[in-house]
Amino acid sequence: MGYETLIVEKRGHVGWLIFNRPESMNAMNSVMGRELPLAWRELGDDDDVRVIVQTGSGRGFQTGMDVKEVSNDPNDVRGDEPRPKGESYEGRTTAVGNGVWKPVICAINGTCAGAGFHFVMGADIVIASSNAVFLDPHVSVGQVSALEPIGLIRRIPFEAVARMVFTGRHERFGAERARELGLISQIVDPPENLGDEAQALAEKIALNSPGALMSSKKAMWRSLEMGLQESLDMGMGLVADFWGHPDDREGTLAFVEKREPRWAPPGKAEETES
């Protein structure tokens, strides 16, 4: 399908979801907010897609909510009604929030700011160009920074998140610091090679069993909400559920027969509550 604010394409077994508002550094407007769940579902339901790369067009990856749109009509981009206290946050702009368990690589090109971190914390692997810049300007424009830091403190030190949140737009850090903190795993230089490097990494991942990849991702993500023993029980359940899957047999046969495995399709995205 066609999108106004996104580009969705397929390169072999790799699906690409590209923010496409370069004139506004890919800031999220109301249209993008509506299109993202549709794009995730499109990629999640495509049996040819085994891995997804998310990046931005132009000079920036993603700079969060479109402040100009918010200033004109806050309800347009945020929704018509305020979220009731106690209502569950679903994260419908990310893969997991849309029931898509295929591996996701974030390829940070240029600036990642504010709610752009929402997609970083929703990714499995994050790489960045050497000219990448990170900052969280929420408090500098009178907004609460909550969802992104809550996700980030599961990945990098609390103090680093707090410093970024509290300094707002008055301090930023680059790719080297991001790698030191463990926010990203690879720096791509020169920056124009970022797309090729992301595709190459995705193709390595796509060589593996799509079903096993998705179940492995579920184990890791679901464990974040559980204690150790509950996590181990859940993980063992996923392992046992995969016994009898076509890939369970195919992987061992291919190894013994010294050939490339012929994996089964990954399956559709899971249903999520509206």
C-alpha positions in Angstrom: 0.0 0.0 0.0 1.0 3.6 -0.4 2.1 5.9 2.5 2.3 9.6 2.9 5.0 9.8 5.6 6.8 6.4 5.2 8.5 4.3 2.6 8.0 0.5 3.0 10.1 -1.7 0.7 11.6 -5.1 0.5 15.2 -6.0 -0.4 15.4 -9.8 -0.6 14.3 -11.1 2.8 14.9 -7.7 4.4 12.0 -5.3 4.9 12.7 -1.6 5.2 10.6 0.9 7.1 11.8 4.4 6.3 10.6 7.7 7.9 10.0 10.0 5.0 9.4 13.5 6.2 13.0 14.8 5.5 11.8 18.4 5.4 11.0 18.2 9.1 13.8 15.8 10.1 11.2 13.0 10.1 9.3 14.4 13.0 6.1 12.5 13.7 2.9 14.1 12.8 -0.6 12.7 13.1 -0.5 11.0 9.7 2.7 9.1 10.6 1.2 8.1 13.8 -1.7 6.5 11.9 0.5 4.9 9.2 3.1 3.3 11.5 0.9 0.4 12.7 -0.2 -0.3 9.1 3.4 -0.4 8.0 4.5 -2.7 10.8 1.6 -5.1 10.0 2.4 -5.0 6.3 6.0 -6.1 7.0 4.9 -8.5 9.8 2.4 -10.3 7.5 4.8 -10.6 4.5 6.2 -14.2 4.6 9.2 -13.1 2.5 10.3 -10.6 5.1 12.5 -12.2 7.9 14.2 -9.1 9.3 13.2 -5.4 9.3 15.4 -2.3 9.1 14.1 1.0 10.3 15.8 4.3 9.3 15.1 7.8 8.2 15.4 9.7 4.9 17.5 12.9 4.6 19.7 14.3 7.4 17.8 12.8 10.4 16.6 9.5 11.7 13.6 10.7 13.8 13.2 13.9 15.9 10.0 13.0 17.8 6.7 14.7 17.8 6.2 17.5 15.3 6.3 20.5 17.6 4.8 22.8 15.0 1.8 20.6 14.6 1.4 20.3 18.4 1.6 24.1 18.8 -1.2 24.5 16.2 -3.5 21.7 17.5 -2.2 19.5 20.3 -5.1 17.1 20.0 -4.5 16.4 16.3 -1.2 14.7 16.8 -1.8 13.3 20.4 -5.3 12.1 19.9 -8.7 13.7 20.5 -9.0 12.6 24.1 -6.4 12.5 26.9 -5.4 9.0 27.9 -7.3 8.0 31.1 -5.1 7.4 34.1 -4.3 3.7 34.5 -4.9 2.9 30.9 -2.3 0.5 29.5 0.3 2.0 27.1 0.4 -0.2 24.0 3.3 1.3 22.0 1.6 0.9 18.7 4.3 2.7 16.8 6.8 -0.1 17.3 7.1 -3.7 16.0 6.4 -5.5 19.3 3.5 -3.1 20.0 2.0 -4.4 16.8 2.6 -8.1 17.4 5.5 -8.2 15.0 8.3 -10.5 16.4 10.7 -10.4 13.5 14.1 -9.0 14.4 14.3 -5.2 14.0 17.5 -3.2 13.3 17.5 0.6 13.8 19.9 2.3 11.5 20.4 5.8 13.0 21.3 8.3 10.3 22.0 11.8 11.6 19.9 13.2 14.4 17.8 11.1 16.8 15.9 13.3 19.3 13.1 13.1 21.8 10.5 10.5 20.8 12.9 9.2 18.2 14.3 7.2 21.1 11.0 5.4 21.2 12.1 3.5 18.1 15.6 2.9 19.5 14.2 1.3 22.6 11.8 -0.7 20.5 14.6 -2.2 18.3 16.6 -5.3 18.9 19.9 -4.0 17.4 20.9 -0.4 16.8 23.7 0.8 14.6 24.5 4.4 13.6 26.4 6.5 11.2 29.5 8.3 12.4 27.7 11.7 12.3 24.8 10.5 14.4 23.7 12.9 17.2 21.5 12.0 20.2 19.5 14.4 22.5 16.2 14.6 24.3 14.7 18.1 24.1 11.3 17.2 25.8 11.8 19.4 28.9 13.2 22.3 26.8 9.9 22.7 25.1 7.7 22.1 28.2 7.0 18.4 27.7 7.5 15.5 30.1 10.1 12.9 29.1 8.8 9.6 30.4 8.3 6.8 27.9 11.6 7.0 26.2 13.8 7.1 29.4 11.7 4.3 30.9 12.8 2.1 28.0 16.3 3.4 27.8 17.2 2.7 31.5 16.8 -1.0 30.6 19.6 -0.6 28.1 22.1 2.0 29.3 23.1 3.4 32.8 20.5 5.4 34.7 22.8 8.4 35.1 23.4 8.7 31.4 19.6 8.7 30.7 19.0 11.2 33.5 21.7 13.6 32.2 20.2 13.5 28.7 16.7 14.0 29.9 17.6 16.8 32.4 19.9 18.8 30.0 17.3 18.8 27.3 18.3 20.5 24.1 21.3 22.1 25.7 23.5 19.0 25.5 23.9 16.2 23.0 26.2 13.3 22.4 27.6 11.5 19.3 28.0 8.0 18.0 31.2 7.3 19.9 29.6 8.1 23.3 26.5 6.1 22.2 28.7 3.1 21.6 30.5 3.5 25.0 27.1 3.5 26.7 26.0 0.4 24.8 23.1 2.3 23.1 24.5 1.2 19.7 26.7 -1.7 18.7 28.3 -0.4 15.5 29.4 2.9 14.0 29.4 3.2 10.2 31.9 5.4 8.6 31.6 7.0 6.1 27.9 7.8 6.9 26.7 7.1 3.4 27.5 3.4 3.9 24.9 3.0 6.7 22.3 1.5 4.4 24.6 -1.1 3.0 25.9 -2.1 6.4 22.4 -2.4 7.8 21.3 -4.5 4.8 24.4 -6.7 5.2 23.7 -7.3 8.9 20.1 -8.0 8.2 21.0 -10.5 5.6 23.2 -12.4 8.1 20.3 -12.6 10.5 17.9 -13.7 7.7 20.0 -16.8 7.0 18.7 -18.3 10.2 15.3 -19.9 10.9 12.6 -17.2 10.8 10.5 -19.1 13.3 13.4 -19.7 15.7 14.3 -16.0 15.5 10.9 -14.9 16.4 10.6 -17.2 19.3 14.0 -16.2 20.6 13.0 -12.6 20.4 9.8 -13.3 22.3 11.9 -15.0 25.1 14.2 -12.0 25.5 11.5 -9.3 25.3 9.0 -11.0 27.5 11.6 -11.7 30.2 12.0 -8.0 30.7 8.6 -8.0 32.5 9.3 -11.1 34.6 11.4 -12.4 37.5 14.2 -14.9 36.8 12.3 -18.1 37.5 9.2 -16.9 35.6 11.4 -16.0 32.7 13.1 -19.4 32.6 9.7 -21.1 32.7 8.4 -18.9 29.9 11.6 -19.5 27.9 11.4 -23.3 28.3 7.8 -23.1 27.1 8.9 -21.4 23.9 11.6 -24.0 23.4 9.1 -26.8 23.9 6.6 -25.2 21.6 9.1 -25.2 18.8 9.7 -28.9 19.0 7.9 -30.3 16.0 8.2 -27.1 14.0 9.4 -27.8 10.5 12.5 -25.8 11.1 13.4 -27.9 14.1 13.9 -30.9 11.8 15.1 -29.0 8.8 18.0 -27.3 10.6 19.5 -30.6 11.8 19.0 -32.3 8.4 20.6 -29.5 6.5 23.6 -29.5 8.9 24.1 -33.3 8.5 23.6 -33.2 4.7 25.9 -30.2 4.4 23.5 -28.0 2.5 21.7 -24.7 3.1 18.5 -25.1 5.1 15.1 -24.5 3.5 13.2 -22.7 6.2 9.5 -22.5 6.7 7.8 -19.0 6.4 7.9 -16.9 9.5 4.1 -16.7 10.0 1.8 -13.7 10.4 2.0 -10.9 13.0 0.1 -11.6 16.2 -3.2 -9.9 16.8 -3.1 -7.0 19.2 -5.9 -5.3 21.0 -7.1 -2.1 19.4 
